Amino acid sequence: MISYNKLWHMLVDKGMTQTDLQRAIKCSSNTISKIKRNETISMQNLIEICQLFNCQISDIVTIEYVIK
């Protein structure tokens, strides 16, 4: 399972809203909805977020493995 909790914490730290993020990386509202539902988004969107915050993907996304 993908988690964007680190991204949400980063937005709070930077004083940004979801709308600010959407405008900054010029993505669709559908992309923001996918992030909110912890669904996959395009690598291009991840790169744009990383460029915006000058960070690595691991700074905004975690993959949580479920052991069966």
Phi and psi restraints in degrees (value plus and minus 20) as a CYANA .aco file:
   2 ILE   PHI    -111.8   -71.8
   2 ILE   PSI     121.0   161.0
   3 SER   PHI    -150.3  -110.3
   3 SER   PSI     112.2   152.2
   4 TYR   PHI    -125.7   -85.7
   4 TYR   PSI       2.0    42.0
   5 ASN   PHI     -76.6   -36.6
   5 ASN   PSI     -58.5   -18.5
   6 LYS   PHI     -82.0   -42.0
   6 LYS   PSI     -57.9   -17.9
   7 LEU   PHI     -84.0   -44.0
   7 LEU   PSI     -65.8   -25.8
   8 TRP   PHI     -81.6   -41.6
   8 TRP   PSI     -60.0   -20.0
   9 HIS   PHI     -84.1   -44.1
   9 HIS   PSI     -59.0   -19.0
  10 MET   PHI     -84.7   -44.7
  10 MET   PSI     -60.9   -20.9
  11 LEU   PHI     -80.6   -40.6
  11 LEU   PSI     -64.1   -24.1
  12 VAL   PHI     -81.6   -41.6
  12 VAL   PSI     -65.7   -25.7
  13 ASP   PHI     -80.1   -40.1
  13 ASP   PSI     -54.8   -14.8
  14 LYS   PHI    -108.4   -68.4
  14 LYS   PSI     -24.2    15.8
  15 GLY   PHI      50.6    90.6
  15 GLY   PSI      11.3    51.3
  16 MET   PHI    -127.3   -87.3
  16 MET   PSI     131.3   171.3
  17 THR   PHI    -121.0   -81.0
  17 THR   PSI     151.6   191.6
  18 GLN   PHI     -81.0   -41.0
  18 GLN   PSI     -58.5   -18.5
  19 THR   PHI     -85.0   -45.0
  19 THR   PSI     -60.2   -20.2
  20 ASP   PHI     -79.2   -39.2
  20 ASP   PSI     -63.4   -23.4
  21 LEU   PHI     -82.9   -42.9
  21 LEU   PSI     -65.9   -25.9
  22 GLN   PHI     -77.7   -37.7
  22 GLN   PSI     -65.1   -25.1
  23 ARG   PHI     -88.5   -48.5
  23 ARG   PSI     -59.2   -19.2
  24 ALA   PHI     -85.9   -45.9
  24 ALA   PSI     -58.0   -18.0
  25 ILE   PHI    -121.7   -81.7
  25 ILE   PSI     -18.0    22.0
  26 LYS   PHI      34.3    74.3
  26 LYS   PSI      32.4    72.4
  27 CYS   PHI    -129.7   -89.7
  27 CYS   PSI     151.6   191.6
  28 SER   PHI    -102.7   -62.7
  28 SER   PSI     142.7   182.7
  29 SER   PHI     -85.0   -45.0
  29 SER   PSI     -46.7    -6.7
  30 ASN   PHI     -82.4   -42.4
  30 ASN   PSI     -58.8   -18.8
  31 THR   PHI     -84.1   -44.1
  31 THR   PSI     -63.5   -23.5
  32 ILE   PHI     -82.9   -42.9
  32 ILE   PSI     -60.1   -20.1
  33 SER   PHI     -82.2   -42.2
  33 SER   PSI     -60.4   -20.4
  34 LYS   PHI     -83.5   -43.5
  34 LYS   PSI     -60.4   -20.4
  35 ILE   PHI     -83.1   -43.1
  35 ILE   PSI     -63.3   -23.3
  36 LYS   PHI     -82.9   -42.9
  36 LYS   PSI     -50.2   -10.2
  37 ARG   PHI    -113.7   -73.7
  37 ARG   PSI     -11.7    28.3
  38 ASN   PHI      35.5    75.5
  38 ASN   PSI      24.5    64.5
  39 GLU   PHI    -123.5   -83.5
  39 GLU   PSI     144.8   184.8
  40 THR   PHI     -90.3   -50.3
  40 THR   PSI     126.3   166.3
  41 ILE   PHI    -146.2  -106.2
  41 ILE   PSI     151.7   191.7
  42 SER   PHI     -88.8   -48.8
  42 SER   PSI     131.7   171.7
  43 MET   PHI     -80.1   -40.1
  43 MET   PSI     -55.5   -15.5
  44 GLN   PHI     -81.1   -41.1
  44 GLN   PSI     -62.5   -22.5
  45 ASN   PHI     -84.0   -44.0
  45 ASN   PSI     -61.0   -21.0
  46 LEU   PHI     -82.6   -42.6
  46 LEU   PSI     -61.5   -21.5
  47 ILE   PHI     -83.4   -43.4
  47 ILE   PSI     -62.5   -22.5
  48 GLU   PHI     -84.0   -44.0
  48 GLU   PSI     -59.0   -19.0
  49 ILE   PHI     -84.9   -44.9
  49 ILE   PSI     -63.6   -23.6
  50 CYS   PHI     -82.9   -42.9
  50 CYS   PSI     -59.8   -19.8
  51 GLN   PHI     -85.0   -45.0
  51 GLN   PSI     -59.7   -19.7
  52 LEU   PHI     -80.1   -40.1
  52 LEU   PSI     -64.1   -24.1
  53 PHE   PHI    -119.3   -79.3
  53 PHE   PSI     -17.7    22.3
  54 ASN   PHI      32.0    72.0
  54 ASN   PSI      36.8    76.8
  55 CYS   PHI    -159.9  -119.9
  55 CYS   PSI     158.9   198.9
  56 GLN   PHI    -119.2   -79.2
  56 GLN   PSI     140.7   180.7
  57 ILE   PHI     -77.2   -37.2
  57 ILE   PSI     -58.1   -18.1
  58 SER   PHI     -85.1   -45.1
  58 SER   PSI     -34.3     5.7
  59 ASP   PHI    -101.0   -61.0
  59 ASP   PSI     -33.8     6.2
  60 ILE   PHI    -143.8  -103.8
  60 ILE   PSI     -37.0     3.0
  61 VAL   PHI    -152.6  -112.6
  61 VAL   PSI     120.0   160.0
  62 THR   PHI    -147.0  -107.0
  62 THR   PSI     130.1   170.1
  63 ILE   PHI    -130.2   -90.2
  63 ILE   PSI     100.5   140.5
  64 GLU   PHI    -125.6   -85.6
  64 GLU   PSI      96.5   136.5
  65 TYR   PHI    -104.8   -64.8
  65 TYR   PSI     118.8   158.8
  66 VAL   PHI    -126.4   -86.4
  66 VAL   PSI      98.7   138.7
  67 ILE   PHI    -109.5   -69.5
  67 ILE   PSI     106.6   146.6
